[in-house]
Amino acid sequence: MGRIFDARVVPLVVGLSLLGCQSAPPPGDDAGGPADDGGTTVDRTLPQGSDGSLVDPPRDATVDATPTDAAPDAPILLGPCGNGVMDPGEMCDEGVRNDDISGQCSRLCQPLIEWTARHDGPAHLDDEALALAWDPRGALLVTGSEGVTVDDGDVWVAKLDPIGQLLWSHTHGGPAGRTDSGQGIAVDADANVVVNATEWLDLRTTSVSTHKYDALGNELWVRGYAPGLDTAGGVTIDGVGNIIAVGTVSSGTGAQSAFIRKYSASGTTLWSRELQGTSVDYNGAQAVALGPAGSVLVAGILSQTAPQIDSWITRLSAAGVEVWTHWSEAALLASATAVAADGDETVTCGYYGPRASSIDGWVRRLDSHGQLLWSRTYARTGPDRCTGIAVDPDTGEVVVAFSEDLGLGLGRAVVRKYTRGGTALWTRAYAGAAALGARANAVVIGPGGMILVAGTEATTDRGNDAFVRAYAP
């Protein structure tokens, strides 16, 4: 199944460790230098001031667990450069300032870009990377959707080596000839790959299909959830190879449930749960991760205060019994979209807002009982959504992917790294190789702390390309 995957290795630039945040260059200049590979944070298609800075200044608020008392790890405001916020004219801000070097940040706040890989399917239509996972041998797995026609897309799965070179790529589509997509991906100890996908069965029916492949990409088995109007969420694999897949099931009358299903390594259903809030509307599971002692962490929405939507994170035992549930912001538009474990603690993120044009992203750390330790809000002038979260197991640092919608189609794929206590270390934005816009959908931390982000970026041809972008820690 021949597929074009343009994987370019971009050399690391050395000798830049003393550089810090600098004013954005005038339009036409390369903001990132030779190592940036199209990663300029000044989108030349967006409105700019006379000095080349973005006209729409960011607004990034910090909300702590105890609003009346500043958290010990809260960022100290040090001025335009060094306050942990990308102010107008800045390409980045890592939260540290040194006045001895003209107010520039004292450390390199832009993580060096190690490589960017792009996928443009044979039809040159809309391709998108939606989920990432590392395998135990150091390879990277990615899934998403590949455009076939204007109205049709196939589930796309690819395996890359640690520097972004393609090892194999496969696609498959449902029988309806509509847009199918891989929404979650996980890898077991033997490098077998599991993909959780949404597939159209006919013009009115979708199913969540869970596919298992061997390390070479050969399909071993597939299991489908009861068809309806269903949407796949994430998937994870426990230490003995059991698979936990989540998603949303919808009936023809509009009733929705969040579902969690656990399979054995051979595809036998071990247990299955469907959950609803106080209303049949607005229920669903979007993300799943392993917790301590084989427990399962699930993030999504459950309706508790209809017509508002409630973001919801729950921890289940290995047998599927509720341990605790945490409710986050309720709003007309809201969801917990990603979750990860850090020992007994949990990190999660999502978005909330009163309307589509006014949505903010949020990030939270919870203790072992699901109680809030800290919360951070990511808010610019347009809709902002958190789309992925990962934890460095060695440091407890949290890496979050946000998608900024700047009102002109695709916006920017943003990566922000926080300390364990919630202080922003650095922020990096990517508008695509053509600077026409990008969206982030997933983030993982790999060997040596390497950070990888996946999404889609606008191109100068007919469609969008899927991308995977690697940053140094």
N, C-alpha and C positions, 0 to 999 in steps of 0.2 A: 504494500500500500504506500506507494511513493508519496512523500510529503516534503515540501520545501521548508526547511528550518534554517534560517540565516543566523548562525551562531558566530559572533565575532568576539575574539578575545582582545580586550583593550588593555595594554600594558599599564601597570601601576606607575604613577609618577613619583619618584623619590625626591627627597630633599625639600619637601614642602611642610615639614612638621611644625614650622614656626608661623605658617600662614593662619589667619583667622578670618572672621566675617569681614567682608569688604562690601562697599557699595556696588550695586548692580551696574554693569557696564552699559554704555549707551547702546541703543538698538543697532544691530549689525555686528557688534563685537561678540566674540565667543565667551560666554560667561563662565564656562566650565574648564576651558583649556583642553589639551589633547587627551586627558584621561577621562573627560566627562562623557564622551560618546553621545552627544545630544542631550545631556542632562541639564542644560541651562534652566534655571528657575525663573528667568524672565521670558514669559510666553510672548513672542513678538506679534501674535495675532490678537493680544488682549490690549485694552486701553492702557496707555502709559503716560506718565507725566513727562515734563521736559527733560528731566534728568534720567529718564529711562526706568524709573521705579514704577512698580505697579500702582495704579490709581486706587485700587480697592485695598486699603490697609487691613491686615489681619486683626482679628479680635479674639484673643485666646485667653479664656478665663480659667482660673483655678478654683475648684470647690473642694473643701476638705470635709472629712467626716464630722468634725465639730465646727460649724460655720463661725462661731463666736471666737474661737481660738485658732491662731495660725498653726498649721502642722509643723513639727520640727524640721521636716524636709522641704518645706515650701520654698520655691525659688525666691532669692533675694533680688529685688529690682535694682539693677545697676546702671540703667540707662539704655539708650537705643541699641547699643551693641553690648551684649552680655546679660540681657534680662531674660533669656530663654524664650523670647518671642521673635518671630520674623517680622520686624518692623518694616515700613516702606523703604525700599532701596537696599535691603539686606537680602542676600542669597541664602542665609542660614543664621542660626544663633544658638550656641551651645551653652549659654548660661554662665559664662565666665568672662570677665573683662580685665584687661591690664592697661591702666592709664599710661604706662611707660611706653606703649607702642601706639600712641595716637588713638587710644580708645578702642583699638581692635581687640577681638577676642584673643586670649593668650594661648589657646590650643587650636589645632585644626578642627573646625566644627563640621566641615563637610567630609563625611566618610568617603574614602577613595572608592571609585567604582571599579570593580574588578572585571566584570564582563556584562554584556547585555545580549541576550538571545531573543530572536524574533521569529514568529511563525506566520507565514502568509500562505494560506491554502491555495490549491491549484485554481480555484475560481476567483481568487483575489477579492473576496467579499469580507464579511465581518467575521473575524476570528478572535477568540477571547480565552485567556487563561484564567481559571476560576479557583483552583486549589493546588496546593503544593505538598510534597512530603519527601523526606530523605529516606533512603534505604540503608541497611546496616553496612553496605559495602561502599558507601560514599557517593552513590548516584542520586540524582534528583528526579522525582516523578512529578508530572504536571498533567492536569486534566482541564477540560473546558469544552469549547464548542468551535467547530470549523464550518464556515459558511459554504454551502453547496450551491444554492440558488438564493434569490432575494428573500424567499419565504422558508427556506429549508436549511437546517444546519445539522451536523452530525456530532455525536460525542467524540471528542478527541483526547487521546492519551499518548503521552510521549515520555521517554526516558532520556535524560541527559547525563553526561559525565560531570565531574566537579568543576570543569571550566566551561560548561555550557555547550559542548559538542553533542550532537544528536546520536543516540545509540539505537533507538527504534521509535517508531510512531505508528499508531493505529487509529482508525476511525470506525464507527458503526452508527447506524441510524435506525430509528424506529420505523414501523410500517406506514405511518401516516404521511411521511415526507414533510414534516414540519421541523421546527428548531428543537433538537435534542441537545442536552448538555450534561457534562460531568460536573457535579457540584461539590463532591468531596473525594479525597483520595488518601489512602493509608498503605503502609508497607509492613509486612511481618518480618520475623527474624530470619526467614529463609529467602527474603527479597521478593516474595509473592506480593502482588499489587491488588488492592481492592478499590474499586471506583463506585461511588453512589451517584446515580444519574437520573435525570428526568427525561422520559421518553414518551413521545406521542404515539398512541395506539390507533387512533382515528381522529377526525377533526374535532371531537368533543371530549376525548378521553386521554388522560395521561396516567402513567404509572411510574413509581419509583423502582428502578432496577438496580440491583447490587451485583456487580460483576467482579469475579476473581480471576486474575491472570497469574501465570508463572513469571519468573524473572526475565524471560525473553519476550513476554507480551502475548503468549498463547493463552486464550481464554480457557479456564478450568471449569467454571460454572457460572450461572446467572440465576438470581432469585428476584422475583417481582412482588411488590406489595399489591394488595387488592386495588384494582384500577378504579379511578374516579376522576377527580381533578387534582391530582397529587403532585407535590413538588419535593424533590430530594433536598436534603440538607447535608451535613457532614458525615464522616465515617471515621472510626478509629479501630484499632486492634489491640487486644490485651496481651499479656505476657505469655499466654498459652495458645495464642492464635485465634481466639474467639473474636468475632467481628460485631461491632455495635454501629448500626446505621440509624439515622434520624431523618425526619422530614415532616411534611404537612399533608394530611389527607382531607379532602373536601368532597362533600356529597353534592348531588345535583341541586339540592335546595339551598346550598350556601353554607351549611354547617361545616366547621373546621375542627380538626383535632391535631395536636402534636403527637407524633408517634416515635417510639424508640423500640428497636428490635435488635435482639442479640442472636447471632448465628454461631454455630460451631465452625471450626476451620473447614469442615467439609460441606457447609451450607445448610445444616439442620437448624431449624428454629429452636432456640433454647427458651426464650421468653419474649413477649411483646407487650408493650404498653401504649394505650392511647389516652391522652390527657386533654381535658377542657377546663376552662375557667368557669365563672358564673354565667357566661353567655356562650352560645355555640359559635359566635362570630370571633374572628381575630385570635385564633389559636394556631400555633405551629412551632416546630423545632428547627433551628437553623444550623446549630453547631454542636459538636460533641467532642469530648476529650477524656482521656483516662485520668482518674483521680487516685488517691492513695488506696492501697489494699484492694486493688481491682475495682474500685468504685468508678462510677460514670458521671461526668459533668455534662449537663445539657443546657444550652442557651437558646432563647427564642422569645415567643410572646404567648401569654395567656390572658384572656379577657377577664378582668376583675371589676373594672369601673367603666363599662360600656356607656357611651360610644368611644371612650378613650381606650387606647391600647396599652397594655402593661408589659414592660420588659421583664423577663423572667429567667432566672438561673437556678437550676436544681442539681443536687447531688443525690444519686441513687447508689445503693449498695450493688455488689456484683450480681446479686439476685434480682435487682430491679426494684428494691424497696426504697422509698423516699427517706433520706437522711436529713436533709434540710432544703429549704427553698428561700431564695432571696428575690425580692421584688425591687426593681429599679424604677426609673422615671416612667410615669404614665402620661401619655399625650395622644393627640389625634393621630400622630404618626410616630411610631416608636418601635424599637426592637433591640434585643440583645443579639448580636450577630456573631460573636466569637468568644471562645473560652479556652483557658489553658490552666494546668495545675502547676504550682510551685511548692512541692512538698505537700503539706497539709493545707496550704493556702490556695486561693483561686484568683486568677486575674481574668477579667472579662471586659468587653467593650460593646458599644452599640451606638444608637442615635435616638433623638427625640425632638419633637417640635410641634408647634400648633398648625403648621401648614407646610406644603411641599417646598415652598420657597424659603422657609425659615427652620432649618433642621441643624442641630448641633451634634457633634460626636462626643462620646464620653468614654472614659476608661476607669475601671474600678479594681481595687484589690480587696478581697474578702478573707476573713480568718477561717480557721478550721470548722467553725460553726455557721459559716455563711454571713457573718456580721461584717459591716463595712469598716475597713481600715482607712482607706482614702479614696477620693474620687477626683478626677480631672475632666475638664470640659474643653473640647477643641471647637472653636467657633470663629468662622470667618464671615464675610458678608453674604455668602450664598449657602446653599445646603451642603453640609459636611456630614459624612457618614464614616464611622469606623467599620472596616471590612475585614480586619485580621489582627491576631495578637499572638505573640510568642514570648517565651521566657527563657533567658539564658540559665541553664541549670547550675552553672558555676558561680554566678554573681547575683542571680535573682533579678537582674535588669530586665525590663519589659520593653519589647519592640512592638509598635502598633502601626498598622497601615490605615490611612484615611484616604477617602476620595473627596476632593474638593470640586464642587460644581460652581464654576464662575459665571454661569449664565450663557455660555456660548457653545453649547454642546459638551464634549468632554472637557474636563477641567485639568486637575493635576493629581498625580499619584504621590501621596505624601507619606513619608516614613518618619516616625518620631521615636526616639529612645529615651526611656525613663530609668532613673535609679530604682532600686527596690522600694524606696520610700516615696516615690512619685515625683521626684524632681526631673524636669526635662533636661536631658543632656545635649541632644542635638536634634535638628529637624532638617529633612531633605525632601525637596519637591522635584518632580519629574513631569515634564509636559510633552514627552515623546521626542523621538529623533527629529521629527519635522517641526517640533514646537507648535503643533496643532491641537494638543490636548491629550490627556491620558487618564486612565482610571485604575486604581489599585483594588485588587480583589482578595489577596491573600499574602501572608508573610510567614516565613519560617526562619529559624536559626539553625545553621548547619555546623559542620566541623570547624573548630577554631573560632567559633563565634561569628562566622560569616552570615550575613543577613541577606535573604533572598525575597524579592517581592514579585508578584505576578499580577498581570492585568491585561488591559488592552490600550492601544494607542492609535490615534488618528493618523492617516497617511495621506499622501498626495494622490493616490490612485482611488479606486472605487470604494474600498472598504477599510476596516480597521485591522490591525495586526495584533496577535497575541504577543506578549513580551514576558520575559523573566529577567530580572535585573539583580545583580549581586553586588553588595557593598561589603567593604571591610568593617570590622566591628566598630 
